[in-house]
Protein backbone atom coordinates (compact mmCIF):
# COMPACT_ATOMS: atom_id res chain seq x y z
CA UNK A 1 0.00 0.00 0.00
CA UNK A 2 1.04 3.57 -0.58
CA UNK A 3 0.83 6.40 1.91
CA UNK A 4 0.51 9.95 0.61
CA UNK A 5 0.57 13.36 2.23
CA UNK A 6 1.19 11.89 5.61
CA UNK A 7 0.24 13.93 8.62
CA UNK A 8 2.06 13.85 11.93
CA UNK A 9 0.58 10.52 13.05
CA UNK A 10 1.04 8.66 9.75
CA UNK A 11 -2.39 9.44 8.36
CA UNK A 12 -3.31 11.39 5.26
CA UNK A 13 -3.12 15.16 5.56
CA UNK A 14 -6.57 16.76 5.76
CA UNK A 15 -7.27 19.09 2.84
CA UNK A 16 -10.07 21.60 2.32
CA UNK A 17 -11.75 23.28 -0.62
CA UNK A 18 -14.61 25.78 -0.65
CA UNK A 19 -17.23 23.03 -0.36
CA UNK A 20 -15.34 19.92 0.71
CA UNK A 21 -13.04 18.34 3.26
CA UNK A 22 -10.70 15.55 2.15
CA UNK A 23 -9.64 13.46 5.12
CA UNK A 24 -8.81 10.00 6.35
CA UNK A 25 -11.59 7.47 6.68
CA UNK A 26 -12.63 6.85 10.29
CA UNK A 27 -14.79 4.34 12.15
CA UNK A 28 -17.42 7.10 12.40
CA UNK A 29 -17.87 6.76 8.62
CA UNK A 30 -19.29 3.25 8.97
CA UNK A 31 -22.88 3.43 7.80
CA UNK A 32 -22.26 6.05 5.11
CA UNK A 33 -23.59 5.28 1.64
CA UNK A 34 -20.19 5.25 -0.10
CA UNK A 35 -18.81 1.92 1.18
CA UNK A 36 -19.74 -0.98 3.44
CA UNK A 37 -18.13 -1.51 6.84
CA UNK A 38 -15.51 -3.99 5.61
CA UNK A 39 -14.30 -1.63 2.89
CA UNK A 40 -14.15 1.32 5.29
CA UNK A 41 -12.13 -0.73 7.78
CA UNK A 42 -9.73 -1.68 4.97
CA UNK A 43 -9.38 1.97 3.87
CA UNK A 44 -8.63 3.03 7.46
CA UNK A 45 -5.77 0.52 7.59
CA UNK A 46 -4.54 1.22 4.04
CA UNK A 47 -4.24 4.96 4.65
CA UNK A 48 -4.18 5.82 0.95
CA UNK A 49 -7.73 7.04 0.37
CA UNK A 50 -9.44 10.31 1.12
CA UNK A 51 -13.03 10.40 2.33
CA UNK A 52 -14.66 13.26 0.42
CA UNK A 53 -16.93 15.11 2.85
CA UNK A 54 -19.42 17.92 2.24
CA UNK A 55 -18.49 20.81 4.54
CA UNK A 56 -22.05 22.03 5.03
CA UNK A 57 -23.49 18.70 6.21
CA UNK A 58 -20.50 16.56 7.20
CA UNK A 59 -21.80 13.81 4.90
CA UNK A 60 -19.26 11.49 3.25
CA UNK A 61 -20.14 11.63 -0.44
CA UNK A 62 -17.18 9.99 -2.15
CA UNK A 63 -13.60 8.85 -2.11
CA UNK A 64 -10.28 9.54 -3.79
CA UNK A 65 -7.73 6.74 -3.71
CA UNK A 66 -4.03 7.09 -4.47
CA UNK A 67 -2.94 3.57 -5.29
CA UNK A 68 -0.35 1.49 -7.08
CA UNK A 69 -0.18 2.23 -10.78
CA UNK A 70 -2.25 -0.01 -13.07
CA UNK A 71 0.64 -0.30 -15.54
CA UNK A 72 3.12 -1.06 -12.72
CA UNK A 73 5.03 2.19 -13.26
CA UNK A 74 7.01 2.58 -10.00
CA UNK A 75 7.12 6.37 -10.47
CA UNK A 76 3.34 6.79 -10.87
CA UNK A 77 0.40 6.54 -8.52
CA UNK A 78 -3.07 5.71 -9.80
CA UNK A 79 -5.98 7.97 -8.89
CA UNK A 80 -9.27 6.19 -8.31
CA UNK A 81 -12.47 8.08 -7.56
CA UNK A 82 -16.06 7.43 -6.64
CA UNK A 83 -18.88 9.80 -5.76
CA UNK A 84 -22.49 9.11 -4.83
CA UNK A 85 -24.77 9.46 -7.83
CA UNK A 86 -26.81 12.34 -6.41
CA UNK A 87 -23.63 14.46 -6.17
CA UNK A 88 -22.41 13.85 -9.73
CA UNK A 89 -22.31 16.65 -12.30
CA UNK A 90 -21.98 19.37 -9.65
CA UNK A 91 -18.22 19.91 -10.01
CA UNK A 92 -17.54 18.37 -6.59
CA UNK A 93 -15.16 15.62 -7.69
CA UNK A 94 -13.34 18.03 -9.98
CA UNK A 95 -12.94 20.39 -7.00
CA UNK A 96 -11.73 17.56 -4.76
CA UNK A 97 -9.27 16.19 -7.31
CA UNK A 98 -7.85 19.62 -8.13
CA UNK A 99 -7.07 20.08 -4.44
CA UNK A 100 -5.60 16.58 -4.06
CA UNK A 101 -3.43 16.98 -7.17
CA UNK A 102 -2.12 20.35 -5.93
CA UNK A 103 -1.03 18.68 -2.68
CA UNK A 104 0.51 15.46 -3.91
CA UNK A 105 3.72 16.77 -5.48
CA UNK A 106 6.02 15.73 -2.65
CA UNK A 107 4.82 12.12 -2.92
CA UNK A 108 4.83 11.55 -6.68
CA UNK A 109 5.50 13.51 -9.83
CA UNK A 110 3.23 11.37 -12.00
CA UNK A 111 -0.39 10.32 -11.64
CA UNK A 112 -2.26 7.78 -13.72
CA UNK A 113 -5.98 7.39 -14.37
CA UNK A 114 -7.67 4.22 -15.56
CA UNK A 115 -11.26 4.12 -16.81
CA UNK A 116 -13.52 1.98 -18.94
CA UNK A 117 -13.56 2.90 -22.62
CA UNK A 118 -17.34 3.43 -22.29
CA UNK A 119 -17.04 5.77 -19.27
CA UNK A 120 -17.33 9.17 -20.94
CA UNK A 121 -17.78 11.03 -17.62
CA UNK A 122 -14.52 9.68 -16.23
CA UNK A 123 -12.69 10.43 -19.48
CA UNK A 124 -14.00 14.00 -19.47
CA UNK A 125 -12.90 14.53 -15.86
CA UNK A 126 -9.42 13.14 -16.54
CA UNK A 127 -8.95 15.39 -19.57
CA UNK A 128 -10.37 18.42 -17.73
CA UNK A 129 -7.72 17.91 -15.01
CA UNK A 130 -4.91 17.72 -17.58
CA UNK A 131 -4.42 13.96 -17.86
CA UNK A 132 -3.46 12.78 -21.34
CA UNK A 133 -4.45 9.47 -22.90
CA UNK A 134 -1.34 7.33 -23.41
CA UNK A 135 -2.60 3.76 -23.82
CA UNK A 136 -5.58 1.47 -24.18
CA UNK A 137 -5.61 -1.89 -22.41
CA UNK A 138 -7.74 -4.42 -24.27
CA UNK A 139 -9.51 -7.50 -22.90
CA UNK A 140 -8.49 -6.99 -19.27
CA UNK A 141 -10.42 -9.12 -16.79
CA UNK A 142 -10.29 -7.39 -13.39
CA UNK A 143 -10.84 -9.44 -10.26
CA UNK A 144 -14.55 -9.97 -9.70
CA UNK A 145 -15.53 -9.29 -13.31
CA UNK A 146 -17.09 -11.98 -15.46
CA UNK A 147 -16.12 -10.55 -18.84
CA UNK A 148 -12.94 -8.82 -20.01
CA UNK A 149 -13.13 -5.05 -20.44
CA UNK A 150 -11.21 -2.38 -22.35
CA UNK A 151 -9.65 0.49 -20.39
CA UNK A 152 -8.10 3.85 -21.21
CA UNK A 153 -4.89 4.72 -19.36
CA UNK A 154 -4.09 8.40 -18.80
CA UNK A 155 -1.02 10.13 -17.31
CA UNK A 156 -0.60 13.51 -15.61
CA UNK A 157 2.94 14.78 -15.12
CA UNK A 158 3.11 17.06 -12.08
Buried (B, 14 or more C-beta within 10 A) or exposed (E): EBEBBEEEEEBBBBBEBEBBBBBBBEEEBBEBEBBEEEBBBBBBEBBBBBBBBBEEEEBBBBBBBBBBBBBEBEEBBBBBBBBBEEBEEEEBBBBBBBBBBEBBEEBBEBBBBBBEEEBEEBBEBBEEBBBEEEBEBEEEEEEEEEEEBEBBBBBBEE
